Amino acid sequence: MRSTAVALSAFALALCALPALAQPADLVIWGGPVHTGEAGAPRAEAVAVSAGRIAYVGDRRGAQARVGPRTRVVDLKGAALFPGFTDAHAHLRGIGERELTLNLEGARSAADAAGRLKSYIAERKPTGLVQGRGWIETGWPEGRFLERRDLDAVSGALPVILVRADGHALVANSAALKAAGVDETTPVPAGGQILKGPDGKLTGVLVDNAMGLVRKLAAAPSEAERLAAFRAAFKVETAYGWTGVHSMSVAWPDVALLEQMAARGEAPLRVYNAVDAGQAGPLFEGGPRQSPDGRITTRAVKLYMDGALGSRGAVLFAPYADAPHVSGTYVTRPEAAKPILARARDSGIQVAMHAIGDKGNATVLDLFEEAFRNVPANVRLRDPRWRVEHAQIVRPADIPRFSQDAVIASMQPSHAIGDFHFAPARLGEARLNGAYAWKSLLKSGAVVVGGSDAPVERGDPLIEFYAAVARKDLKGFSAPNWHPEEALSREEALRLFTAAPAFARFAEDELGTITVGKRADLTAFSVDLMTAPEAEIPKGHAVLTVVNGQVVYERK
């Protein structure tokens, strides 16, 4: 009897030691390090998901207790799991269009770009306007922009428009210029530039607002073409490991189109839209909106203060070091921006305003401060979380203003390594202090969020993470004047693409960390970003992308 009692007692103790019975999960992930993004418990062994939310985070034994007959178990096989990575600044339809048109990324020279155009024409045999994007002259042996003479040699009578990688300049061939009625006597539009050579003839390069002179040649894309672009973009983004994207300069008709895609189950990503200011009237009138499944949220308006650094459109306090007659161009005049900002403030709409040059950034901060000094008595001020998109070149004295004004700095780390080889010449060494200053902004108390600006950049989260922690180009090269002290820690870089974008879209209670109760948006990479040598980070790839508990990409 005594031996039986002892045995029963031991069995009871063993039962107490087992995990409490739990409902079977829909999805369990283990087999690699789990980086939760939670300060108090940054590491775990496994995650369980039920009904689109995280139900368990802990050791493998606890997750095993949640495996039922219908549970899908994913073994990471050593890959590392993170909170879902969000690209906090991209152009979603543009990413898809890059896949569907002439892609000039990586062109090594003007001659190479022209050769790609020639091959494209020979292969596709177009009969109308040819469009492409992605060229950038940095490091080209010609030492200049792509020009119409390069295109004319291979395009014949076909009109051609090729947009620079940054989207702030394009080159048109002679046929396109003629069709658009652009010549040496054409007035320069406000906020734009028409570049001419030493002989006074057009080079074919149009900057910022001047691009509209030839873009009118392109017919507005049909709904079928826009759908194709979004589908291509979704495929690219999920394969990179992005679970969400803050999409900038969105055309108002695309909001409804994306919502329709979500209703049909065709929107695998969370999309947070910032509508182009010129089309934002319905947003101001109707207020923030969200699709029933929560995938498509529209709550922001996008404005442009200035242009880009590469095309010398970014507005600087002093002229460009390599072009003393140029100081940049306001794309939106400050006085014209004021009523838009006031309407956004009064409507509870977030503002995302592009600023790259030091004067451009200072002007945006001035405008934001003025908008919130002059709040009408009848307006109930909501949590604004206004954003400066890019915040690339900032005077050191202006850095604390981001924190003081509660302005989010929405930055793209790859710009620092993409611009590394021309920004010092554009700016001069003194202005590099405050350029791409992620660490200084964080130290000042500002919220800094990370994005890619794709299709301006490739859009790979691993390149963005590498750029943030290494501050070197992809060959490992940097220089002392590039301020290596602005590089981020691994933990800071992780927040840049997870918790910070969740805050920037008012969703910090739902997204951004692997926490029980939050939405199950998860990304797994072949490389452990928190421990791998810097040089190994951009060599990795996404192996699993989960949105709301659904596997939307899995690398076989």
N, C-alpha and C positions, 0 to 999 in steps of 0.2 A: 504493500500500500504506500509505504513511504517513498519508495522509488518511483511509483506512478505519479505521486503528487509532485515530486521534484521535477519529473519530466514535463508535466503539464505546466508547472511554473516557468520552466525554461522556455517552453513554447510560447507562453503568453508574453514573456519578455522579448522574445524574438519578434513577435507580431508588433509590439510597441515600437521596435526599432525600425520597422519598415515605414516608408512614406505613407502618408494618409492617402486613402483611395481618392483618385481624381478622375474627372470626366476625361474620356479619351480625346486627344487633341486632333485637329485636322492635319496639322503639319508639325513635325519635329525635325530640328536641324542640329546635328552634332558632327564630331569628327575633325574639328579644328578649333583654334582659339576664337572666342567670342569677345569682341571689344564692345562694351555696352554704351560707352560715352557717358556713363554715370560716374561722377567724381567719387562717390563712396564705395562703389563696387564695379570697378572698370573691367574686370575679367569674369568670364563664366565659361562653362563647358558645353552648354546646350540651351536651346530655346524651343518652347512649345507654343503653338499658335492655335487659337480656337475662334471661329466666327470673325476672322479678320483682325483680331487683336492678340497681343502678346499675353499668353496665359501663364507662362512660367519662364524664369531665367535662373539658371543655377547649374548644379552638377548633373552629370549624365544619368546618375541613378534616379534622380527626381524626374527627369524627362522620360526615362524608361517607363515609369509608373503611369505615364500619360499616353503610352502607345497602345492603341486598340486595333481591332481588325481592319478598320478603314483609315487608320492614320497613315499618311504618307511620311516616310522617314527619308531624309536627305543626308547622306554621309558626305561631308566636305572633303574628305580624303586629304586633310592637312591645309586646305584653304582657310582663309580668315574671314570671319563674319563681322559686319559692322552695321550700325544704323543705316537706313537707306540714304544713299548719297543723292543730294539735290543740287542741280546746276542752277544757281541763283541768278544767272543772267545769260540767256541765250535767245536765239531767234528761231523758234521751232519750225515754222514753215520754211524759213531760209535753209535750215539744215536739210530738209527734204529736197528742196529745189537744188541744192548743191549736188545731191546724188543723181538728179535727173537731167542736169545740163552740163555744159563744158566745165570741168573742174580743173582749175589751174594751180591748185595747191602743189607746192614743191617745185614749180618751174624754176630752173637754175639760171635763166637768163631771158632777156627779151627774145632772143632767137629761139630758145626752147619753147617759150609761150607761143610764139608765132608758129612754130612747128606743130605744137599740139592743136592749134586752131586749124591748120592745114589738114591734119589727119582727121579731125572731127568733121570738117566739111566733106572730105573725101568719103568718109564712112557713112555719115548721116544723109548726105545730099540734101541739105535744107534748101527751101525755095524762098524763105522770108528771113526775118531778123534772126541773127545768131546771138545768143546770150551766154555768158559764162562768168565765173567768179573765182577769186582765190589768188591772183598774182600779187606778189610783193617784191619790190626791187632790191630789198636789203641783200647785199652781197653779190648783186649781179655785176658781171664784168663791164657792162655798158655804163654803170654808175649813174643811171637815170631811170625815170618812170618808163613803163611801156607806152609807146606812142603810136599815133595813127599810121606812121610810115611803116612800122613793123607789121601792122595788120593789113595795110593796103597791098603789100607784096604777095599775100597769100589768099586774100578774100575776094578779089575782083569786084563785081558789082553788088555783092551781098552786103547789106548793112550789118555791122557787128558792134556790140556793146559788151565790154569786159570790165567787170567791177573789181576794184582792188580788194584785197583780203579784208581790210577794215570796214568796207562798206561806205566809206566817206569820199571815195573818188572813183572815177571810171575812165576808161579810154574808149573813144568811139572812132571807127575808121572814117575815111572820107565819105563813103557812101551813106553812112548813118548821119554824119553831120549835114550833108547836103539834103537828105530826106527830111531832116528836122529843121532846116532853114537856119542853121548856125554857121556864122562866118566871123571874120575878124571885126565886123562892125556890130555884132550882137551885143546889146547891153548886158552887163554882168548882173545877175539877180542878187538881191540883198542876201547876205549869208552864204554866198558862193564865190567861186573863182573859176575863170576861164584861162587856162594856162597857154602862153604863147612862147615861141622860141625867140632867140636873139634877132631873127629876121622879121619878127612881128607876126609870123604865121601861126595858126593854131597847131598845137601839138596833138590835139585830140583829147587831152586830159581835162575833165571837168570835176570840180571839187564841191562837195556838200550840196547846197541848194541849186547850184548850176547843173547838177546831174539831171534835174527834171526837164531840161531843155531837150534831151534826147530820149529820156525814158518814156516820153509820150508816144514813141514809136511802138512800144510794146503793148499789145492788147492786154487788157485786164485778164488774169487767169480765170478760166471757167471753174465752176464748182468741182467738176471732175478732176481738173488739174490740181486744184487746192487739196482735194481729198487724197490724190496720189502723193502729193508732197508731204502731207501729214502722216500718211501711212509709212512712207519711207523714213521720215524722221523718227517715228515711234520705234521702228525696227532698229535703227542705228542707236538710239539713246538707251533702249533696254539692253542691247548687247554690250554697251559700254558699262553698264551697271548703275545708271541713273534710275532712281525711282520717282523723281520729280524734276520739273523744270519751271523756273520763273521765266515766262516767255515775254519778251520785250517788243514794244511797238506793234502790237497786235492790231490788225484791221478789224473793225467792228463786226463785219459779216462773218469773220472767222470764229468769233465767240459762239454764235449760234451753231456753226458747223461743227465745232469741237463738242458742244453739248449734245448735238445729234449723234456724233460718233460715240460718245459716252453712253447714250441711251441704247445704242446697238451693241454695246460691249466691245467697241473698237478703240477705246482709249486706255491703253495699259499703264500710262504714266499719270501722276498727279500734275496737272498743269495749272499754274497760277499766272493769270494774264494781266499784263500792264498794257492798256489800250493806247494806241497812238493818239496824242492830244488832239489832233485835227478831226478825230472821229469819236471823241469821248462824250459828246452831248447826251446820248442815251444812257451812258453809265452815270453821269452826274444826275440825271433826272430819275433814274430807277434805283440807284444805289448798288451796293455790292450784290453779287449773285453767285449761285453755286448750283451745279447739276445735282440731281437727287442722289447720285451715288458718291458725291463728294470729290469726283476726279477733276472736274473743271471748275476753278474758282476765278472770278473776275472781280478785282477789288482795287486796281491801281491804274494810274494814268502815266504815260511815258512822254517826257519832253526832252529836247536836245538844247543844251546851253551853247555848246561849241562843237567843233569838229574833232578830227583825230590828229595825233602827233605825227604819224608817218606822212600824211599829206599836208602837214603844216597848217591844219585848220584849228587845232587846239589854241585857245586864247591865252596868251602869256602877258605878264606885266611888262616884260622887256622883249625886244625882238628875238627871233630865232638866232642862235649862235652861227648857224650855217646859212642863214638868209636874212641879213640885217634889215631888209626892207619889209619883212613880214612879221606880224605879231599874232596871226590867227584871225578867226572869223566867228562872230556870234551867229549861230544858226537860228536861234530865237533871240530877238532883242529883249533885254531885261524888262522894258516897259510892256512888251507884248505878253510876257510870261505872267505878269502880276495878276491879271484877271482870271487866268486859268488856275493859278495857285489858290486864289481866293475861293473860286467855285469848288475846287477839290476839297479845301478845308471845310467849307460850309456843308458839303455833301457827305463828309466822312469817307472820302476816297483818298487812298494812299498816293503819294507822289513819288515817282522814280525819275530823277532828272540826270541826264548824261552830262558829265563835266570831266574834262581831261586836263586842260591847262591850268596853271596856278591861278590865273585871273578868272578863268572859267569856274573853278571851284570856289574861289572867294565870292564871286558874284552869286552863285547859287546859295551859299550860306547866308549872304546878305538878304537875298530874296526870301528865303525860308524864315529868317528872323523877323523880317518886316511883316510877313503874312501872319505870324503868331503874336506880333505886337498889336495888331489891328483887328482883333476878333470882334465881330459885331455882338452887341449885347444879347441878341435873340438866338445866337448860335451856341448849341451845347457842344463844347469841344471834346472830341473823342480822342482816344489814343492814336496819334497820327502815324508814327513810325515812318516818317518820310525818309527817302533814300537818295544818296548821290551815287549814280551808276558810274563806275570806273575810279573816280577819285585818284587819278594817276599821279598828277604832279600837284603837290600841295605845299604852300609855303609853311615852314615849320611853325610859324606863329599862328597859322590857321588850324593846325592839327587839333588842339584842345577844343576848338569850337564844335567839332562833331559830337563829342561827349556832352559838352555844355548845352547844346541845342537838341540833344537826343536824336541826332541824325545818324542813320545807318550808312556805313561805308560799304558799298557793294562793289567788290573788287575781283579781278581775274588774274590769278598768279601767273598764268602763262604769258600775259602781256609783258611781264618783267623779263622773261627769258627770250620772248620774241623780239622785244624792242632793244635788247641789250646791245646789239651791234650797230644801232643807229641813234638811239636816244642821247648818248653823250655828245655826239656831234650836233644834234638838234638843240640841246639845252645848254651845253657847257657844263663843266664839272660842278660849279657852285649850286646849280639848280637840281642836281641829283640828290641833294640832301632834302628829303621830303618827297622823293619820287618812289612810287610803289612801296609806300612806307607802312606795310601791314603791321609790323611789330610796334612802331611808334603809335599808331592809331589805337591798337589794343591796349598799350600801356597807358594811354590817356584816358581810358575808360570807354571808348567807343565800341559799338557793336560792329564787327567786320564780318561780312558774309562773302562766300567764295562762289565764283561761277567761271564760265569758260568763254563767253561771248561767241560761241559757235553760231554761224559758220565763219566768223572772223578768225578764230583759232580752230584747231582740230576738234576740240570738245571731249577729249579723253580725260576722265577724272583722275587717272593715275599720273598723267602729265601735269595736271593742275596741282595735285598733292605734292609731287616731286618739286615743282617750281616753288611752292610755298615753303618747303623745308630745306631745300638745297640752295635756291636762288642762284642757280647756275644754268647754262644752256644744256641741251641734251647730250652734248659731248663732255660735260663736266667742267666747262670753262667759265670763269668769272674774273673779276678784277677788284682791287681794293676800293676804287671809286664807285663801285656798284653796291656799296653798303651792305656787306654780308651780315651785319648785325640786324638787319631787317628780316632775316629768315625766321620762320616760326618753329616752335617745338612740334613734335608729332601730335600731341594732345590738342594744341591750338589749331593745327591744320585740320584735324578731324572735326572739331567744332565748326570750322569754316564751312564745311560741306554737309553738316548734319543738323546740329542744334541751332546754329545761327540762322540758316535759311528757314527753319521752322518758325523761329521768332519773327523773322522778317515778313512772313506771310500770316502772322497772327495764329499760328498753330502749334505753339510750343507745348501745349497740354496734350496734343495728339501725336506729335511726330518729333523726331530728332534724336531720340535715345532708345536703346533697347530696355524698356521698362514695362513691367506688368501693367496692363490696362491700356497702353498706347497702341496705336495702329501698327500692324505688323508690316512695316516697310523695311526691307533688309537688303543689304548688298554683300556679296562675298567675292573676294578677289583671290587670285592664285598666289599673290604675294602678301605677306603680313606687313602692312604699312607702318605698324608701330615698332617693328624690330628689324626689318630688312635693311641692308646697306642702301644708302641713298640711290646709288647708281642702278640698283636692281628694281626700284619702284616702277619706272616707266616701262620696264620690260614685261610686266605682268599683264593680266587681263581679268575681266569679270568672269566668274564661273556660275553665279546665281544672282538673279534679280527677283525680289519678291515685293509685290505691292498689295497692301491690304490682305495679306495672307495668301495671295495667289502667285504662283510661280509664273512670271511673265517672260523670263529668259533663263535658259539653263544650257551651259556649254557642255556638249557631249564629250 
